[in-house]
Amino acid sequence: MDSLKQIIRDIPDFPKKGIVFKDITTLLSDAKSFNRMVDLLAHRYIGEKIDQIVGIEARGFILGAALAYKLGTGITLVRKPGKLPYDTCSIDYELEYGTDTLEIHEDAFKKGDRILIADDLLATGGTMAAVVDLVDKFEVDLHECVFMAELDFLKGRDKLPPGKVFSLLNF
Ligand code: AMP
């Protein structure tokens, strides 16, 4: 796991001063690391009853699509406002300054679907908590929230359903 952690690049002061941005593009562009990351995560869910992966715009689409292919499921997109073409359900959530909104198609799931929500990185947990609330409007079962990486010191998992969070790499 250490080699996967090491290939993620730290970018100090991006997008603003004081933030150390974990740049996962270096992991994605390295064939061995990308394959290993997807295989390790897919291995956790093979054999589980998962009907649909939910990917969060934009980097969550990458992990979400790779897992959906491996697990033989579809992927449902959660996107920023105005991007999805059909009727949507939306959720507003708090950011450090102001609020943001995420949307999902209103016919995204079948009743009783068991879902896995994927994103690249768990930081404060605000984004994933909003998506958990968004899918909660549907009659679905949340299997787990899955991340490539987690910034432990921000305690984002405290905002998410207990026992339903998994990150491959912890920083
Ligand atoms: P959060 O809602 O704070 O958990 O983070 C929202 C999104 O912002 C995550 O899905 C990441 O894609 C991105 N993000 C937040 N903080 C960082 C960071 N330090 N490095 C890389 N990505 C980050």
Backbone and ligand atoms as CSV (ligand in chain L), in Angstrom:
chain,resi,resn,atom,element,x,y,z
A,1,MET,N,N,0.832,-1.215,0.000
A,1,MET,CA,C,0.000,0.000,0.000
A,1,MET,C,C,0.869,1.270,0.000
A,2,ASP,N,N,2.090,1.118,0.614
A,2,ASP,CA,C,2.955,2.294,0.698
A,2,ASP,C,C,3.320,2.842,-0.664
A,3,SER,N,N,3.529,1.925,-1.655
A,3,SER,CA,C,3.926,2.419,-2.981
A,3,SER,C,C,2.771,3.195,-3.617
A,4,LEU,N,N,1.543,2.785,-3.342
A,4,LEU,CA,C,0.398,3.540,-3.873
A,4,LEU,C,C,0.304,4.912,-3.190
A,5,LYS,N,N,0.582,4.935,-1.898
A,5,LYS,CA,C,0.536,6.226,-1.190
A,5,LYS,C,C,1.617,7.164,-1.711
A,6,GLN,N,N,2.784,6.567,-1.966
A,6,GLN,CA,C,3.912,7.415,-2.368
A,6,GLN,C,C,3.736,8.036,-3.743
A,7,ILE,N,N,2.976,7.348,-4.587
A,7,ILE,CA,C,2.842,7.864,-5.965
A,7,ILE,C,C,1.851,9.045,-6.026
A,8,ILE,N,N,1.038,9.201,-4.981
A,8,ILE,CA,C,0.153,10.379,-4.925
A,8,ILE,C,C,1.005,11.597,-4.561
A,9,ARG,N,N,0.852,12.653,-5.382
A,9,ARG,CA,C,1.745,13.811,-5.255
A,9,ARG,C,C,1.099,14.899,-4.391
A,10,ASP,N,N,1.872,15.459,-3.474
A,10,ASP,CA,C,1.380,16.581,-2.660
A,10,ASP,C,C,1.622,17.896,-3.386
A,11,ILE,N,N,0.584,18.708,-3.495
A,11,ILE,CA,C,0.746,20.050,-4.080
A,11,ILE,C,C,0.406,21.073,-2.990
A,12,PRO,N,N,1.445,21.707,-2.412
A,12,PRO,CA,C,1.178,22.679,-1.343
A,12,PRO,C,C,0.477,23.929,-1.880
A,13,ASP,N,N,-0.399,24.473,-1.050
A,13,ASP,CA,C,-1.084,25.732,-1.365
A,13,ASP,C,C,-1.920,25.677,-2.638
A,14,PHE,N,N,-2.550,24.550,-2.898
A,14,PHE,CA,C,-3.496,24.428,-4.020
A,14,PHE,C,C,-4.810,23.856,-3.485
A,15,PRO,N,N,-5.963,24.380,-3.874
A,15,PRO,CA,C,-6.191,25.550,-4.735
A,15,PRO,C,C,-6.015,26.880,-4.022
A,16,LYS,N,N,-5.763,26.821,-2.695
A,16,LYS,CA,C,-5.470,28.095,-2.012
A,16,LYS,C,C,-4.471,27.857,-0.892
A,17,LYS,N,N,-3.903,28.922,-0.384
A,17,LYS,CA,C,-2.851,28.862,0.630
A,17,LYS,C,C,-3.293,28.026,1.840
A,18,GLY,N,N,-2.402,27.159,2.294
A,18,GLY,CA,C,-2.680,26.376,3.502
A,18,GLY,C,C,-3.226,24.988,3.222
A,19,ILE,N,N,-3.714,24.748,1.993
A,19,ILE,CA,C,-4.239,23.415,1.646
A,19,ILE,C,C,-3.124,22.608,0.983
A,20,VAL,N,N,-2.932,21.369,1.453
A,20,VAL,CA,C,-2.022,20.459,0.739
A,20,VAL,C,C,-2.902,19.548,-0.110
A,21,PHE,N,N,-2.881,19.756,-1.399
A,21,PHE,CA,C,-3.761,19.019,-2.302
A,21,PHE,C,C,-3.127,17.676,-2.659
A,22,LYS,N,N,-3.897,16.602,-2.488
A,22,LYS,CA,C,-3.418,15.262,-2.852
A,22,LYS,C,C,-3.728,15.052,-4.333
A,23,ASP,N,N,-2.699,15.096,-5.146
A,23,ASP,CA,C,-2.870,14.991,-6.597
A,23,ASP,C,C,-2.839,13.515,-7.009
A,24,ILE,N,N,-4.039,12.949,-7.258
A,24,ILE,CA,C,-4.124,11.522,-7.596
A,24,ILE,C,C,-3.852,11.257,-9.085
A,25,THR,N,N,-3.636,12.311,-9.872
A,25,THR,CA,C,-3.426,12.083,-11.317
A,25,THR,C,C,-2.163,11.247,-11.559
A,26,THR,N,N,-1.208,11.348,-10.638
A,26,THR,CA,C,0.034,10.582,-10.788
A,26,THR,C,C,-0.219,9.078,-10.570
A,27,LEU,N,N,-1.203,8.764,-9.733
A,27,LEU,CA,C,-1.583,7.349,-9.536
A,27,LEU,C,C,-2.389,6.854,-10.744
A,28,LEU,N,N,-3.297,7.705,-11.217
A,28,LEU,CA,C,-4.164,7.305,-12.341
A,28,LEU,C,C,-3.359,7.058,-13.614
A,29,SER,N,N,-2.310,7.833,-13.824
A,29,SER,CA,C,-1.589,7.749,-15.097
A,29,SER,C,C,-0.522,6.655,-15.099
A,30,ASP,N,N,-0.294,6.030,-13.945
A,30,ASP,CA,C,0.681,4.944,-13.865
A,30,ASP,C,C,-0.084,3.611,-13.957
A,31,ALA,N,N,0.136,2.880,-15.042
A,31,ALA,CA,C,-0.676,1.694,-15.352
A,31,ALA,C,C,-0.706,0.702,-14.188
A,32,LYS,N,N,0.478,0.392,-13.647
A,32,LYS,CA,C,0.559,-0.608,-12.558
A,32,LYS,C,C,-0.223,-0.147,-11.327
A,33,SER,N,N,-0.045,1.117,-10.967
A,33,SER,CA,C,-0.703,1.642,-9.766
A,33,SER,C,C,-2.209,1.716,-9.965
A,34,PHE,N,N,-2.624,2.175,-11.129
A,34,PHE,CA,C,-4.066,2.297,-11.391
A,34,PHE,C,C,-4.725,0.916,-11.340
A,35,ASN,N,N,-4.107,-0.052,-11.999
A,35,ASN,CA,C,-4.653,-1.419,-11.997
A,35,ASN,C,C,-4.723,-1.981,-10.593
A,36,ARG,N,N,-3.658,-1.771,-9.827
A,36,ARG,CA,C,-3.604,-2.318,-8.472
A,36,ARG,C,C,-4.674,-1.672,-7.599
A,37,MET,N,N,-4.811,-0.368,-7.707
A,37,MET,CA,C,-5.810,0.352,-6.907
A,37,MET,C,C,-7.212,-0.184,-7.218
A,38,VAL,N,N,-7.538,-0.318,-8.509
A,38,VAL,CA,C,-8.885,-0.784,-8.881
A,38,VAL,C,C,-9.074,-2.237,-8.431
A,39,ASP,N,N,-8.066,-3.075,-8.646
A,39,ASP,CA,C,-8.185,-4.491,-8.261
A,39,ASP,C,C,-8.393,-4.645,-6.758
A,40,LEU,N,N,-7.619,-3.896,-5.966
A,40,LEU,CA,C,-7.741,-4.013,-4.500
A,40,LEU,C,C,-9.136,-3.596,-4.041
A,41,LEU,N,N,-9.655,-2.526,-4.611
A,41,LEU,CA,C,-10.988,-2.066,-4.197
A,41,LEU,C,C,-12.070,-3.012,-4.710
A,42,ALA,N,N,-11.946,-3.459,-5.956
A,42,ALA,CA,C,-12.967,-4.357,-6.520
A,42,ALA,C,C,-13.015,-5.655,-5.712
A,43,HIS,N,N,-11.843,-6.134,-5.293
A,43,HIS,CA,C,-11.747,-7.374,-4.528
A,43,HIS,C,C,-12.621,-7.310,-3.268
A,44,ARG,N,N,-12.686,-6.138,-2.668
A,44,ARG,CA,C,-13.487,-5.963,-1.448
A,44,ARG,C,C,-14.975,-6.215,-1.713
A,45,TYR,N,N,-15.431,-5.959,-2.943
A,45,TYR,CA,C,-16.870,-5.998,-3.208
A,45,TYR,C,C,-17.315,-7.166,-4.085
A,46,ILE,N,N,-16.352,-7.893,-4.659
A,46,ILE,CA,C,-16.739,-9.034,-5.494
A,46,ILE,C,C,-17.488,-10.034,-4.613
A,47,GLY,N,N,-18.633,-10.505,-5.088
A,47,GLY,CA,C,-19.428,-11.457,-4.307
A,47,GLY,C,C,-20.475,-10.782,-3.436
A,48,GLU,N,N,-20.379,-9.461,-3.265
A,48,GLU,CA,C,-21.410,-8.725,-2.514
A,48,GLU,C,C,-22.562,-8.411,-3.464
A,49,LYS,N,N,-23.772,-8.245,-2.902
A,49,LYS,CA,C,-24.904,-7.869,-3.747
A,49,LYS,C,C,-24.876,-6.347,-3.921
A,50,ILE,N,N,-24.302,-5.906,-5.019
A,50,ILE,CA,C,-24.301,-4.468,-5.316
A,50,ILE,C,C,-24.953,-4.284,-6.680
A,51,ASP,N,N,-25.977,-3.436,-6.740
A,51,ASP,CA,C,-26.741,-3.269,-7.977
A,51,ASP,C,C,-26.280,-2.077,-8.795
A,52,GLN,N,N,-25.739,-1.090,-8.137
A,52,GLN,CA,C,-25.431,0.152,-8.836
A,52,GLN,C,C,-24.324,0.901,-8.098
A,53,ILE,N,N,-23.376,1.438,-8.884
A,53,ILE,CA,C,-22.363,2.325,-8.303
A,53,ILE,C,C,-22.826,3.757,-8.548
A,54,VAL,N,N,-22.608,4.619,-7.576
A,54,VAL,CA,C,-22.871,6.044,-7.750
A,54,VAL,C,C,-21.517,6.754,-7.776
A,55,GLY,N,N,-21.237,7.516,-8.836
A,55,GLY,CA,C,-19.970,8.242,-8.948
A,55,GLY,C,C,-20.213,9.731,-8.786
A,56,ILE,N,N,-19.361,10.381,-7.999
A,56,ILE,CA,C,-19.518,11.823,-7.740
A,56,ILE,C,C,-18.593,12.619,-8.664
A,57,GLU,N,N,-19.181,13.636,-9.342
A,57,GLU,CA,C,-18.405,14.481,-10.262
A,57,GLU,C,C,-17.206,15.106,-9.559
A,58,ALA,N,N,-16.064,15.150,-10.153
A,58,ALA,CA,C,-15.714,14.521,-11.409
A,58,ALA,C,C,-14.786,13.324,-11.188
A,59,ARG,N,N,-13.918,13.410,-10.185
A,59,ARG,CA,C,-12.935,12.328,-10.029
A,59,ARG,C,C,-13.579,11.039,-9.529
A,60,GLY,N,N,-14.754,11.157,-8.919
A,60,GLY,CA,C,-15.474,9.951,-8.504
A,60,GLY,C,C,-15.965,9.125,-9.684
A,61,PHE,N,N,-16.075,9.767,-10.863
A,61,PHE,CA,C,-16.488,9.012,-12.060
A,61,PHE,C,C,-15.423,7.979,-12.445
A,62,ILE,N,N,-14.173,8.322,-12.176
A,62,ILE,CA,C,-13.062,7.454,-12.629
A,62,ILE,C,C,-13.060,6.151,-11.839
A,63,LEU,N,N,-13.053,6.285,-10.498
A,63,LEU,CA,C,-13.106,5.086,-9.653
A,63,LEU,C,C,-14.442,4.371,-9.843
A,64,GLY,N,N,-15.524,5.148,-9.888
A,64,GLY,CA,C,-16.860,4.556,-10.018
A,64,GLY,C,C,-16.993,3.717,-11.275
A,65,ALA,N,N,-16.534,4.231,-12.393
A,65,ALA,CA,C,-16.669,3.507,-13.669
A,65,ALA,C,C,-15.806,2.251,-13.675
A,66,ALA,N,N,-14.597,2.356,-13.128
A,66,ALA,CA,C,-13.708,1.191,-13.095
A,66,ALA,C,C,-14.317,0.092,-12.216
A,67,LEU,N,N,-14.871,0.475,-11.069
A,67,LEU,CA,C,-15.490,-0.519,-10.171
A,67,LEU,C,C,-16.743,-1.122,-10.803
A,68,ALA,N,N,-17.545,-0.279,-11.456
A,68,ALA,CA,C,-18.775,-0.777,-12.090
A,68,ALA,C,C,-18.429,-1.835,-13.142
A,69,TYR,N,N,-17.392,-1.568,-13.912
A,69,TYR,CA,C,-16.981,-2.533,-14.941
A,69,TYR,C,C,-16.543,-3.845,-14.297
A,70,LYS,N,N,-15.735,-3.731,-13.251
A,70,LYS,CA,C,-15.213,-4.928,-12.568
A,70,LYS,C,C,-16.327,-5.732,-11.898
A,71,LEU,N,N,-17.318,-5.019,-11.330
A,71,LEU,CA,C,-18.370,-5.702,-10.562
A,71,LEU,C,C,-19.573,-6.052,-11.430
A,72,GLY,N,N,-19.544,-5.609,-12.684
A,72,GLY,CA,C,-20.652,-5.924,-13.588
A,72,GLY,C,C,-21.927,-5.163,-13.244
A,73,THR,N,N,-21.772,-3.940,-12.735
A,73,THR,CA,C,-22.938,-3.104,-12.434
A,73,THR,C,C,-22.951,-1.918,-13.397
A,74,GLY,N,N,-23.994,-1.079,-13.271
A,74,GLY,CA,C,-23.983,0.196,-13.971
A,74,GLY,C,C,-23.418,1.270,-13.061
A,75,ILE,N,N,-23.249,2.455,-13.618
A,75,ILE,CA,C,-22.834,3.607,-12.803
A,75,ILE,C,C,-23.844,4.739,-12.997
A,76,THR,N,N,-24.231,5.343,-11.887
A,76,THR,CA,C,-25.140,6.492,-11.888
A,76,THR,C,C,-24.335,7.726,-11.522
A,77,LEU,N,N,-24.556,8.812,-12.245
A,77,LEU,CA,C,-23.744,10.011,-12.041
A,77,LEU,C,C,-24.433,11.022,-11.121
A,78,VAL,N,N,-23.655,11.525,-10.148
A,78,VAL,CA,C,-24.084,12.678,-9.353
A,78,VAL,C,C,-23.283,13.856,-9.883
A,79,ARG,N,N,-24.007,14.902,-10.337
A,79,ARG,CA,C,-23.314,15.985,-11.035
A,79,ARG,C,C,-23.646,17.355,-10.464
A,80,LYS,N,N,-22.836,18.313,-10.861
A,80,LYS,CA,C,-23.083,19.715,-10.503
A,80,LYS,C,C,-24.348,20.190,-11.227
A,81,PRO,N,N,-24.979,21.258,-10.749
A,81,PRO,CA,C,-26.268,21.679,-11.313
A,81,PRO,C,C,-26.225,21.971,-12.818
A,82,GLY,N,N,-27.306,21.573,-13.485
A,82,GLY,CA,C,-27.466,21.912,-14.898
A,82,GLY,C,C,-26.757,20.989,-15.875
A,83,LYS,N,N,-26.122,19.942,-15.399
A,83,LYS,CA,C,-25.352,19.064,-16.291
A,83,LYS,C,C,-26.145,17.839,-16.717
A,84,LEU,N,N,-27.088,17.400,-15.881
A,84,LEU,CA,C,-27.837,16.187,-16.218
A,84,LEU,C,C,-29.050,16.566,-17.063
A,85,PRO,N,N,-29.303,15.837,-18.169
A,85,PRO,CA,C,-30.303,16.288,-19.130
A,85,PRO,C,C,-31.760,15.988,-18.764
A,86,TYR,N,N,-31.989,14.973,-17.916
A,86,TYR,CA,C,-33.369,14.569,-17.607
A,86,TYR,C,C,-33.795,15.213,-16.284
A,87,ASP,N,N,-34.997,14.901,-15.813
A,87,ASP,CA,C,-35.481,15.456,-14.535
A,87,ASP,C,C,-34.590,14.969,-13.386
A,88,THR,N,N,-34.335,15.865,-12.446
A,88,THR,CA,C,-33.379,15.530,-11.377
A,88,THR,C,C,-33.969,15.735,-9.980
A,89,CYS,N,N,-33.330,15.081,-9.006
A,89,CYS,CA,C,-33.481,15.411,-7.587
A,89,CYS,C,C,-32.197,16.125,-7.197
A,90,SER,N,N,-32.280,17.097,-6.303
A,90,SER,CA,C,-31.051,17.811,-5.959
A,90,SER,C,C,-30.918,17.985,-4.451
A,91,ILE,N,N,-29.699,18.296,-4.054
A,91,ILE,CA,C,-29.442,18.585,-2.641
A,91,ILE,C,C,-28.484,19.767,-2.539
A,92,ASP,N,N,-28.773,20.665,-1.610
A,92,ASP,CA,C,-27.868,21.787,-1.319
A,92,ASP,C,C,-27.045,21.415,-0.093
A,93,TYR,N,N,-25.795,21.813,-0.093
A,93,TYR,CA,C,-24.981,21.533,1.091
A,93,TYR,C,C,-24.002,22.673,1.348
A,94,GLU,N,N,-23.556,22.737,2.592
A,94,GLU,CA,C,-22.698,23.843,3.044
A,94,GLU,C,C,-21.257,23.627,2.617
A,95,LEU,N,N,-20.635,24.682,2.122
A,95,LEU,CA,C,-19.186,24.687,1.896
A,95,LEU,C,C,-18.569,25.627,2.931
A,96,GLU,N,N,-17.243,25.756,2.900
A,96,GLU,CA,C,-16.589,26.671,3.840
A,96,GLU,C,C,-17.176,28.091,3.668
A,97,TYR,N,N,-17.317,28.498,2.402
A,97,TYR,CA,C,-17.962,29.781,2.111
A,97,TYR,C,C,-19.140,29.499,1.190
A,98,GLY,N,N,-20.349,29.676,1.697
A,98,GLY,CA,C,-21.537,29.514,0.848
A,98,GLY,C,C,-22.021,28.081,0.760
A,99,THR,N,N,-22.818,27.824,-0.273
A,99,THR,CA,C,-23.394,26.482,-0.440
A,99,THR,C,C,-23.157,25.996,-1.857
A,100,ASP,N,N,-23.358,24.702,-2.040
A,100,ASP,CA,C,-23.246,24.107,-3.376
A,100,ASP,C,C,-24.415,23.143,-3.558
A,101,THR,N,N,-24.602,22.670,-4.779
A,101,THR,CA,C,-25.728,21.790,-5.076
A,101,THR,C,C,-25.224,20.612,-5.907
A,102,LEU,N,N,-25.815,19.446,-5.665
A,102,LEU,CA,C,-25.530,18.266,-6.488
A,102,LEU,C,C,-26.850,17.689,-6.965
A,103,GLU,N,N,-26.817,17.059,-8.137
A,103,GLU,CA,C,-28.044,16.524,-8.734
A,103,GLU,C,C,-27.865,15.079,-9.180
A,104,ILE,N,N,-29.000,14.377,-9.230
A,104,ILE,CA,C,-29.020,12.997,-9.724
A,104,ILE,C,C,-30.324,12.826,-10.514
A,105,HIS,N,N,-30.339,11.996,-11.517
A,105,HIS,CA,C,-31.585,11.769,-12.261
A,105,HIS,C,C,-32.644,11.160,-11.343
A,106,GLU,N,N,-33.880,11.601,-11.503
A,106,GLU,CA,C,-34.935,11.151,-10.580
A,106,GLU,C,C,-35.279,9.669,-10.772
A,107,ASP,N,N,-34.906,9.101,-11.934
A,107,ASP,CA,C,-35.184,7.676,-12.159
A,107,ASP,C,C,-33.901,6.835,-12.042
A,108,ALA,N,N,-32.968,7.311,-11.201
A,108,ALA,CA,C,-31.645,6.677,-11.130
A,108,ALA,C,C,-31.678,5.226,-10.646
A,109,PHE,N,N,-32.611,4.895,-9.754
A,109,PHE,CA,C,-32.550,3.577,-9.106
A,109,PHE,C,C,-33.860,2.822,-9.216
A,110,LYS,N,N,-33.757,1.518,-9.008
A,110,LYS,CA,C,-34.959,0.694,-8.810
A,110,LYS,C,C,-35.127,0.502,-7.297
A,111,LYS,N,N,-36.372,0.342,-6.864
A,111,LYS,CA,C,-36.654,0.148,-5.442
A,111,LYS,C,C,-35.816,-1.021,-4.893
A,112,GLY,N,N,-35.171,-0.797,-3.782
A,112,GLY,CA,C,-34.407,-1.875,-3.156
A,112,GLY,C,C,-32.982,-2.035,-3.669
A,113,ASP,N,N,-32.578,-1.224,-4.657
A,113,ASP,CA,C,-31.193,-1.328,-5.151
A,113,ASP,C,C,-30.199,-1.148,-4.002
A,114,ARG,N,N,-29.155,-1.980,-4.048
A,114,ARG,CA,C,-28.070,-1.815,-3.065
A,114,ARG,C,C,-26.954,-1.049,-3.776
A,115,ILE,N,N,-26.532,0.051,-3.181
A,115,ILE,CA,C,-25.618,0.930,-3.913
A,115,ILE,C,C,-24.303,1.159,-3.165
A,116,LEU,N,N,-23.294,1.469,-3.973
A,116,LEU,CA,C,-21.958,1.790,-3.481
A,116,LEU,C,C,-21.640,3.172,-4.047
A,117,ILE,N,N,-21.291,4.120,-3.175
A,117,ILE,CA,C,-20.998,5.485,-3.652
A,117,ILE,C,C,-19.478,5.678,-3.684
A,118,ALA,N,N,-18.961,6.141,-4.831
A,118,ALA,CA,C,-17.507,6.240,-5.013
A,118,ALA,C,C,-17.068,7.691,-5.214
A,119,ASP,N,N,-15.971,8.046,-4.531
A,119,ASP,CA,C,-15.323,9.339,-4.789
A,119,ASP,C,C,-13.816,9.147,-4.643
A,120,ASP,N,N,-13.059,10.136,-5.108
A,120,ASP,CA,C,-11.603,9.951,-5.074
A,120,ASP,C,C,-11.049,10.068,-3.669
A,121,LEU,N,N,-11.517,11.092,-2.931
A,121,LEU,CA,C,-10.842,11.395,-1.671
A,121,LEU,C,C,-11.836,11.915,-0.631
A,122,LEU,N,N,-11.700,11.413,0.590
A,122,LEU,CA,C,-12.526,11.891,1.705
A,122,LEU,C,C,-11.733,12.938,2.477
A,123,ALA,N,N,-12.229,14.182,2.442
A,123,ALA,CA,C,-11.569,15.258,3.189
A,123,ALA,C,C,-12.462,15.607,4.384
A,124,THR,N,N,-13.230,16.687,4.302
A,124,THR,CA,C,-14.108,17.039,5.435
A,124,THR,C,C,-15.361,16.180,5.488
A,125,GLY,N,N,-15.677,15.508,4.381
A,125,GLY,CA,C,-16.846,14.632,4.349
A,125,GLY,C,C,-18.131,15.325,3.906
A,126,GLY,N,N,-18.067,16.652,3.695
A,126,GLY,CA,C,-19.275,17.395,3.338
A,126,GLY,C,C,-19.918,16.908,2.045
A,127,THR,N,N,-19.095,16.643,1.042
A,127,THR,CA,C,-19.621,16.222,-0.265
A,127,THR,C,C,-20.291,14.859,-0.159
A,128,MET,N,N,-19.589,13.895,0.438
A,128,MET,CA,C,-20.168,12.545,0.533
A,128,MET,C,C,-21.409,12.539,1.423
A,129,ALA,N,N,-21.390,13.331,2.506
A,129,ALA,CA,C,-22.567,13.390,3.379
A,129,ALA,C,C,-23.776,13.891,2.588
A,130,ALA,N,N,-23.553,14.872,1.692
A,130,ALA,CA,C,-24.653,15.389,0.873
A,130,ALA,C,C,-25.168,14.308,-0.076
A,131,VAL,N,N,-24.266,13.528,-0.643
A,131,VAL,CA,C,-24.695,12.479,-1.583
A,131,VAL,C,C,-25.437,11.359,-0.832
A,132,VAL,N,N,-24.985,11.059,0.387
A,132,VAL,CA,C,-25.705,10.065,1.201
A,132,VAL,C,C,-27.131,10.552,1.449
A,133,ASP,N,N,-27.286,11.848,1.763
A,133,ASP,CA,C,-28.635,12.412,1.974
A,133,ASP,C,C,-29.448,12.392,0.679
A,134,LEU,N,N,-28.772,12.649,-0.433
A,134,LEU,CA,C,-29.467,12.672,-1.734
A,134,LEU,C,C,-30.019,11.286,-2.084
A,135,VAL,N,N,-29.204,10.250,-1.935
A,135,VAL,CA,C,-29.684,8.903,-2.302
A,135,VAL,C,C,-30.693,8.370,-1.279
A,136,ASP,N,N,-30.653,8.970,-0.083
A,136,ASP,CA,C,-31.594,8.581,0.964
A,136,ASP,C,C,-33.040,8.944,0.585
A,137,LYS,N,N,-33.181,9.848,-0.410
A,137,LYS,CA,C,-34.529,10.215,-0.880
A,137,LYS,C,C,-35.147,9.091,-1.709
A,138,PHE,N,N,-34.310,8.121,-2.090
A,138,PHE,CA,C,-34.773,6.982,-2.892
A,138,PHE,C,C,-34.907,5.765,-1.973
A,139,GLU,N,N,-35.680,4.777,-2.430
A,139,GLU,CA,C,-35.804,3.559,-1.612
A,139,GLU,C,C,-34.678,2.593,-1.972
A,140,VAL,N,N,-33.462,2.967,-1.548
A,140,VAL,CA,C,-32.294,2.132,-1.832
A,140,VAL,C,C,-31.582,1.809,-0.528
A,141,ASP,N,N,-30.675,0.878,-0.629
A,141,ASP,CA,C,-29.889,0.414,0.504
A,141,ASP,C,C,-28.447,0.842,0.282
A,142,LEU,N,N,-27.860,1.554,1.227
A,142,LEU,CA,C,-26.455,1.957,1.050
A,142,LEU,C,C,-25.535,0.831,1.524
A,143,HIS,N,N,-24.722,0.309,0.605
A,143,HIS,CA,C,-23.759,-0.725,0.997
A,143,HIS,C,C,-22.557,-0.068,1.690
A,144,GLU,N,N,-21.940,0.908,0.992
A,144,GLU,CA,C,-20.757,1.558,1.559
A,144,GLU,C,C,-20.430,2.818,0.747
A,145,CYS,N,N,-19.637,3.703,1.362
A,145,CYS,CA,C,-19.024,4.833,0.651
A,145,CYS,C,C,-17.561,4.453,0.475
A,146,VAL,N,N,-17.057,4.508,-0.759
A,146,VAL,CA,C,-15.689,4.043,-1.010
A,146,VAL,C,C,-14.840,5.163,-1.616
A,147,PHE,N,N,-13.595,5.250,-1.119
A,147,PHE,CA,C,-12.660,6.287,-1.558
A,147,PHE,C,C,-11.304,5.656,-1.878
A,148,MET,N,N,-10.585,6.277,-2.824
A,148,MET,CA,C,-9.191,5.866,-3.022
A,148,MET,C,C,-8.366,6.294,-1.810
A,149,ALA,N,N,-8.642,7.499,-1.287
A,149,ALA,CA,C,-7.803,8.031,-0.215
A,149,ALA,C,C,-8.630,8.833,0.779
A,150,GLU,N,N,-8.072,8.953,2.003
A,150,GLU,CA,C,-8.771,9.680,3.073
A,150,GLU,C,C,-7.752,10.507,3.851
A,151,LEU,N,N,-8.124,11.735,4.170
A,151,LEU,CA,C,-7.298,12.574,5.042
A,151,LEU,C,C,-7.839,12.403,6.462
A,152,ASP,N,N,-7.217,11.488,7.213
A,152,ASP,CA,C,-7.761,11.076,8.522
A,152,ASP,C,C,-7.965,12.248,9.473
A,153,PHE,N,N,-7.013,13.202,9.430
A,153,PHE,CA,C,-7.041,14.277,10.432
A,153,PHE,C,C,-8.259,15.195,10.280
A,154,LEU,N,N,-8.918,15.152,9.132
A,154,LEU,CA,C,-10.110,15.995,8.943
A,154,LEU,C,C,-11.391,15.332,9.479
A,155,LYS,N,N,-11.267,14.050,9.837
A,155,LYS,CA,C,-12.379,13.315,10.472
A,155,LYS,C,C,-13.683,13.350,9.668
A,156,GLY,N,N,-13.541,13.319,8.350
A,156,GLY,CA,C,-14.717,13.351,7.476
A,156,GLY,C,C,-15.644,12.169,7.705
A,157,ARG,N,N,-15.070,11.016,8.111
A,157,ARG,CA,C,-15.936,9.827,8.270
A,157,ARG,C,C,-16.957,10.008,9.398
A,158,ASP,N,N,-16.676,10.952,10.328
A,158,ASP,CA,C,-17.640,11.201,11.408
A,158,ASP,C,C,-18.969,11.760,10.883
A,159,LYS,N,N,-18.944,12.325,9.658
A,159,LYS,CA,C,-20.179,12.873,9.076
A,159,LYS,C,C,-20.959,11.804,8.309
A,160,LEU,N,N,-20.379,10.599,8.194
A,160,LEU,CA,C,-20.967,9.568,7.321
A,160,LEU,C,C,-21.530,8.422,8.166
A,161,PRO,N,N,-22.400,7.600,7.575
A,161,PRO,CA,C,-23.005,6.518,8.364
A,161,PRO,C,C,-21.942,5.591,8.956
A,162,PRO,N,N,-22.019,5.337,10.269
A,162,PRO,CA,C,-20.998,4.518,10.934
A,162,PRO,C,C,-20.872,3.138,10.292
A,163,GLY,N,N,-19.638,2.706,10.111
A,163,GLY,CA,C,-19.391,1.363,9.576
A,163,GLY,C,C,-19.611,1.244,8.078
A,164,LYS,N,N,-19.878,2.384,7.401
A,164,LYS,CA,C,-20.157,2.317,5.959
A,164,LYS,C,C,-19.183,3.163,5.160
A,165,VAL,N,N,-17.935,3.226,5.628
A,165,VAL,CA,C,-16.927,4.031,4.935
A,165,VAL,C,C,-15.682,3.182,4.760
A,166,PHE,N,N,-15.155,3.131,3.513
A,166,PHE,CA,C,-13.899,2.427,3.302
A,166,PHE,C,C,-12.984,3.254,2.403
A,167,SER,N,N,-11.739,3.432,2.862
A,167,SER,CA,C,-10.730,4.114,2.048
A,167,SER,C,C,-9.546,3.179,1.899
A,168,LEU,N,N,-9.006,3.146,0.680
A,168,LEU,CA,C,-7.861,2.259,0.437
A,168,LEU,C,C,-6.590,2.818,1.071
A,169,LEU,N,N,-6.399,4.122,0.946
A,169,LEU,CA,C,-5.164,4.741,1.413
A,169,LEU,C,C,-5.475,5.812,2.450
A,170,ASN,N,N,-4.852,5.708,3.615
A,170,ASN,CA,C,-5.102,6.686,4.687
A,170,ASN,C,C,-3.883,7.575,4.890
A,171,PHE,N,N,-4.126,8.862,4.920
A,171,PHE,CA,C,-3.043,9.830,5.147
A,171,PHE,C,C,-3.281,10.576,6.449
L,1,AMP,P1,P,-14.849,17.046,1.200
L,1,AMP,O1,O,-16.275,17.403,0.898
L,1,AMP,O2,O,-14.185,18.071,2.059
L,1,AMP,O3,O,-14.713,15.636,1.756
L,1,AMP,O4,O,-14.036,17.083,-0.171
L,1,AMP,C1,C,-14.676,17.232,-1.387
L,1,AMP,C2,C,-13.838,16.885,-2.567
L,1,AMP,O5,O,-12.804,17.829,-2.697
L,1,AMP,C3,C,-13.196,15.509,-2.533
L,1,AMP,O6,O,-13.982,14.612,-3.251
L,1,AMP,C4,C,-11.879,15.732,-3.218
L,1,AMP,O7,O,-12.012,15.452,-4.596
L,1,AMP,C5,C,-11.607,17.198,-3.067
L,1,AMP,N1,N,-10.610,17.516,-2.040
L,1,AMP,C6,C,-10.829,18.150,-0.864
L,1,AMP,N2,N,-9.686,18.339,-0.211
L,1,AMP,C7,C,-8.709,17.798,-0.961
L,1,AMP,C8,C,-7.290,17.653,-0.820
L,1,AMP,N3,N,-6.615,18.110,0.230
L,1,AMP,N4,N,-6.627,17.015,-1.807
L,1,AMP,C9,C,-7.284,16.539,-2.885
L,1,AMP,N5,N,-8.598,16.658,-3.083
L,1,AMP,C10,C,-9.313,17.277,-2.137
